[in-house]
Amino acid sequence: MGSPTKQDSSSPGLIRGMGLGSATALNMIDMIGVGPFITMPLVLSAMGGPQAMLGWVVGALLAVCDGLVSAELGAAMPGSGGSYRYLNEIYGPRKWGRLISFLFIWQLSFSAPLSIATGCIGLAGYAAYYWPSLETVYAAHTAALPIPWAGSLQVNWIVTPGTALAIVICFFTILLLYRRITVIGRLSKVLWLGVMGTIGWVIFAGLTHFNAARAFDFPPGAFTLSRGFFTGLGGAMLVATYDYWGYYNVCYLGDEIKDPTRNIPRALLLSILLVACLYLMMNLCILAVIPWREMLQAGQSNSGLYVVSLFMQRIYGPWAARLVTGLVIVTAFASVFSLTLGYSRVPYAAALDGNYFKAFAKVHPVYRFPHVSLLALGVAAAAFCFLRLKDAIAALVVIRLILQFLVQAVGLLVFRMTRPDVVRPFRMWLYPVPALVAIAGFVFILFNRANWQKEIRYAVVILLVGLLIYMIRAWKDSEWPFGPPTARSLPQGTQRNTG
């Protein structure tokens, strides 16, 4: 970590091998994954009834608003790295931008493996329909670290046979991704067909066996606008936000996308709209077949979350349940595959700029992908597989909201005001309303939940440790704020407006 690291002349660059179809497919399988198949009981337990559908509706609107933020920034700065590149440029690449982009990479060291781990844990959870012994708890422990004036920082870990399966999935994903991006692009389309086929079957089964009385069986006072209602909505939106995430995945692959200034916004917004429609239809269909009180018990116990398997068993019998379980497992793996691919490019981009460890800038000499970054990410994800699914999701969302999405949404407003010289091939619709709505929605999720302080402490500790590491590094290398800032420079792929 020091002066910017440039690629060796012998180290080949990345390949622009993914068109709009491949990029949209990767985004969709990243967004869908195992989330909507396994988190429905968690959303229902947050609001205590089918009114929890509001969580997915509001979550979809929030995803569109934040997606417009990513779409504008992704078109203006279409290189690899996504939010790292955007934050670096928005806040000044040699002053505050360098610090904030470093903190983004630092939090990604926790949130990216957490995101991958939730997919692996969810996959193992569905496999428990085949082998219930996977949910057998061999060991569980809560570690607590007292923090002066802030309470206790708690970490809950658990060991089950499913934990071992989740870890195996992590390493198998690394093995599959150890190849050229053009091969991965073709593979993503095959996985996309599996994802769409699974959801299509669930929706068809639900529509042909739809029970409106069961779907809209609201408990008394379901829509009373009390403090409990908004607290429950915040908890439901947190899980829904996790389910929708992934729409920005294409931004991490900017150097590998064909015609990125056009295809990044298109793939991003198209995937949000398609996935939102599929989520709402699928969840409503499930509520129309399985009584919500049954799913509520699963959400509270954090086990037996394979609701789609039970849904198919209720309609067609055990054979359908076994088949759809296998399809969901494939879908979950497709999400893990896409997540690992996208996140592995971010430390690579930071290392090229000299703002992360130099080893992460290395590109495989034969297959031409950042292999060190990929391996490090997979190992960290395997370690997080020891967490419970509910805890991993909450920690992931809160850390990411505070240290990425809020500063990025605010950053777009700053970027518009301070950098009018940058060409913007895509401009946010109804600016600045979507950015302001995204900011308000993220703040609501952070502070309108039961026990919201727990995950906030995680984010604060990660932020403080990251600040300390950055300051030590900056002092050692005589960089800002301990040395004079160098001239501003636009990141790769950004164009100035000369008109």
VENWOHU-V813475 format. One record per backbone hydrogen bond with DSSP energy under -1.0 kcal/mol. CO is the residue of the C=O (numbers start at 0). NH is the residue of the N-H. If there is no record, write none. Layout:
BEGIN
co=CO nh=NH
co=CO nh=NH
END
This chain:
BEGIN
co=7 nh=10
co=14 nh=16
co=17 nh=257
co=18 nh=22
co=19 nh=23
co=20 nh=24
co=21 nh=25
co=22 nh=26
co=23 nh=27
co=24 nh=28
co=25 nh=29
co=26 nh=30
co=27 nh=31
co=28 nh=32
co=33 nh=37
co=34 nh=37
co=34 nh=38
co=38 nh=42
co=39 nh=43
co=40 nh=44
co=41 nh=45
co=42 nh=46
co=43 nh=47
co=48 nh=51
co=49 nh=52
co=50 nh=53
co=51 nh=54
co=52 nh=56
co=53 nh=57
co=54 nh=58
co=55 nh=59
co=56 nh=60
co=57 nh=61
co=58 nh=62
co=59 nh=63
co=60 nh=64
co=61 nh=65
co=62 nh=66
co=63 nh=67
co=64 nh=68
co=65 nh=69
co=66 nh=70
co=67 nh=71
co=68 nh=72
co=69 nh=73
co=70 nh=74
co=71 nh=75
co=72 nh=76
co=80 nh=83
co=81 nh=85
co=82 nh=86
co=83 nh=87
co=84 nh=88
co=85 nh=89
co=86 nh=90
co=90 nh=96
co=91 nh=94
co=91 nh=96
co=91 nh=97
co=94 nh=98
co=95 nh=99
co=96 nh=100
co=97 nh=101
co=98 nh=102
co=99 nh=103
co=100 nh=104
co=101 nh=105
co=102 nh=106
co=103 nh=107
co=104 nh=108
co=106 nh=109
co=106 nh=110
co=107 nh=111
co=109 nh=113
co=110 nh=114
co=111 nh=115
co=112 nh=116
co=113 nh=117
co=114 nh=118
co=115 nh=119
co=116 nh=120
co=117 nh=121
co=118 nh=122
co=119 nh=123
co=120 nh=124
co=121 nh=125
co=122 nh=126
co=125 nh=128
co=126 nh=130
co=130 nh=133
co=131 nh=134
co=132 nh=135
co=133 nh=161
co=138 nh=158
co=140 nh=156
co=142 nh=154
co=144 nh=152
co=146 nh=149
co=146 nh=150
co=150 nh=146
co=152 nh=144
co=154 nh=142
co=156 nh=140
co=158 nh=137
co=158 nh=138
co=159 nh=163
co=160 nh=164
co=161 nh=165
co=162 nh=166
co=163 nh=167
co=164 nh=168
co=165 nh=169
co=166 nh=170
co=167 nh=171
co=168 nh=172
co=169 nh=173
co=170 nh=174
co=171 nh=175
co=172 nh=176
co=176 nh=178
co=179 nh=183
co=180 nh=184
co=181 nh=185
co=182 nh=186
co=183 nh=187
co=184 nh=188
co=185 nh=189
co=186 nh=190
co=187 nh=191
co=188 nh=192
co=189 nh=193
co=190 nh=194
co=191 nh=195
co=192 nh=196
co=193 nh=197
co=194 nh=198
co=195 nh=199
co=196 nh=200
co=197 nh=201
co=198 nh=202
co=199 nh=203
co=200 nh=204
co=201 nh=205
co=202 nh=206
co=203 nh=207
co=210 nh=214
co=211 nh=215
co=213 nh=216
co=215 nh=217
co=218 nh=221
co=220 nh=223
co=223 nh=225
co=225 nh=229
co=226 nh=230
co=227 nh=231
co=228 nh=232
co=229 nh=233
co=230 nh=234
co=231 nh=235
co=232 nh=236
co=233 nh=237
co=234 nh=238
co=235 nh=239
co=236 nh=240
co=237 nh=241
co=238 nh=242
co=239 nh=243
co=240 nh=244
co=245 nh=248
co=247 nh=250
co=248 nh=251
co=249 nh=252
co=250 nh=81
co=252 nh=255
co=253 nh=256
co=255 nh=17
co=258 nh=261
co=258 nh=262
co=259 nh=263
co=261 nh=265
co=262 nh=266
co=263 nh=267
co=264 nh=268
co=265 nh=269
co=266 nh=270
co=267 nh=271
co=268 nh=272
co=269 nh=273
co=270 nh=274
co=271 nh=275
co=272 nh=276
co=273 nh=277
co=274 nh=278
co=275 nh=279
co=276 nh=280
co=277 nh=281
co=278 nh=282
co=279 nh=283
co=280 nh=284
co=281 nh=285
co=282 nh=286
co=283 nh=287
co=285 nh=288
co=285 nh=289
co=290 nh=293
co=290 nh=294
co=291 nh=295
co=292 nh=296
co=293 nh=297
co=294 nh=298
co=295 nh=299
co=296 nh=300
co=297 nh=301
co=297 nh=302
co=304 nh=306
co=305 nh=309
co=306 nh=310
co=307 nh=311
co=308 nh=312
co=309 nh=313
co=310 nh=314
co=311 nh=315
co=311 nh=316
co=316 nh=320
co=317 nh=321
co=318 nh=322
co=319 nh=323
co=320 nh=324
co=321 nh=325
co=322 nh=326
co=323 nh=327
co=324 nh=328
co=325 nh=329
co=326 nh=330
co=327 nh=331
co=328 nh=332
co=329 nh=333
co=330 nh=334
co=331 nh=335
co=332 nh=336
co=333 nh=337
co=334 nh=338
co=335 nh=339
co=336 nh=340
co=337 nh=341
co=338 nh=342
co=339 nh=343
co=341 nh=344
co=342 nh=345
co=344 nh=348
co=345 nh=349
co=346 nh=350
co=347 nh=351
co=348 nh=352
co=349 nh=354
co=350 nh=353
co=356 nh=359
co=357 nh=360
co=358 nh=361
co=363 nh=367
co=368 nh=363
co=368 nh=370
co=369 nh=373
co=370 nh=374
co=371 nh=375
co=372 nh=376
co=373 nh=377
co=374 nh=378
co=375 nh=379
co=376 nh=380
co=377 nh=381
co=378 nh=382
co=379 nh=383
co=382 nh=385
co=383 nh=386
co=385 nh=157
co=387 nh=391
co=388 nh=392
co=389 nh=393
co=390 nh=394
co=391 nh=395
co=392 nh=396
co=393 nh=397
co=394 nh=398
co=395 nh=399
co=396 nh=400
co=397 nh=401
co=398 nh=402
co=399 nh=403
co=399 nh=404
co=400 nh=405
co=403 nh=407
co=404 nh=408
co=405 nh=409
co=406 nh=410
co=407 nh=411
co=408 nh=412
co=409 nh=413
co=410 nh=414
co=411 nh=415
co=412 nh=416
co=413 nh=417
co=414 nh=418
co=418 nh=421
co=420 nh=496
co=427 nh=430
co=429 nh=432
co=431 nh=435
co=432 nh=436
co=433 nh=437
co=434 nh=438
co=435 nh=439
co=436 nh=440
co=437 nh=441
co=438 nh=442
co=439 nh=443
co=440 nh=444
co=441 nh=445
co=442 nh=446
co=443 nh=447
co=448 nh=451
co=450 nh=453
co=451 nh=455
co=452 nh=456
co=454 nh=458
co=455 nh=459
co=456 nh=460
co=457 nh=461
co=458 nh=462
co=459 nh=463
co=460 nh=464
co=461 nh=465
co=462 nh=466
co=463 nh=467
co=464 nh=468
co=465 nh=469
co=466 nh=470
co=467 nh=471
co=468 nh=472
co=469 nh=473
co=470 nh=474
co=471 nh=475
co=472 nh=476
co=473 nh=478
co=478 nh=481
co=490 nh=493
co=494 nh=422
END
